[in-house]
């Protein structure tokens, strides 16, 4: 084995990776590194809670509804609280915004050191927990606007202004995919040492893939263009793969290629996925891996949000497959 092989095979922790990224930017002060460190801590804590959810009897409904009028599950509330506690003492965070909360939490102003806003979906796909399906945490980091006193307007930024985004998948292994705008990197949690270790750097997804991922039970209420795409996919011998947890479905799409779709329906005519908490961070990850992400006829990250919990349709995945879908729309 050559010396260069040994170097490439060295173990790199998430912490080391982030510090190395920081060193590439001479003006960096380490604030983003501390935020990502806090997110990884929350991910490790949630991963442990997810594995023990049935043993600890925390499956099922919490008895309350979130701001969208959806029944909150007990693990939704637990995951939300874990992230709030892990990120709440990071001195560089100005605003925390959760999908589970009606309003963002303003922690500190810019003149008090608040440089960043962190938005997150604490436990995407939590309704699948009782059947042991992979679930995940999605997060997005933007810069705080020192001239904007309103917390909601501060975080309502287009996805192009994200400085970092990622997800943590709690599945057969606990995986974090992270981008700070310089490519996509993948880490796996080594339970034995309690650290996320880097397993892929500069991850690129396949250019194409004959796989589509959509809740096809709703197809009869999809707009005509989506229905024509599905008919063409059937005729072309495509495979259908749909887990029902966005993090798990997007992760598979990243690894194997294809396209993930969440079209408008009669029930959700403007789409169902949240722009700020789900669509934007996933769009950033997919684009950093060489793919495309659209909401209707617009690039997802170009949309200027006008409200905190805004919903959009989503088509994301391999470049050629997204273009194929768009040709039908």
Secondary structure, 3 states (H helix, E strand, C coil): CCHHHHHHCCCCEHHHHHHHHHHCCCCCCCHHHHHHHHHHHHHHHHHHHHHCCCCCCCCCEEEEECCCCCEEEHHHHHHHHHHHHHHCCCCCEEEEEECCCCCCEECCCHHHCCCEEEEEEEEECHHHHHHCCCEEEEEEEEECCCCCCCHHHHHCCCHHHEEEEEEEEECCCEEEEEECCCCEEEEEEECCCCEEEEEECCCCCCCCCCEEECCHHHHHHCCHHHHHHHHHHHHCCCEECCCCCHHHHHHHHHHHCCEEEECCCCCCCCCCEEHHHHHHHHHHHHHHCCCEEEECCEEHHHCCCCCCCCEECEEEECHHHHHHHHHHC
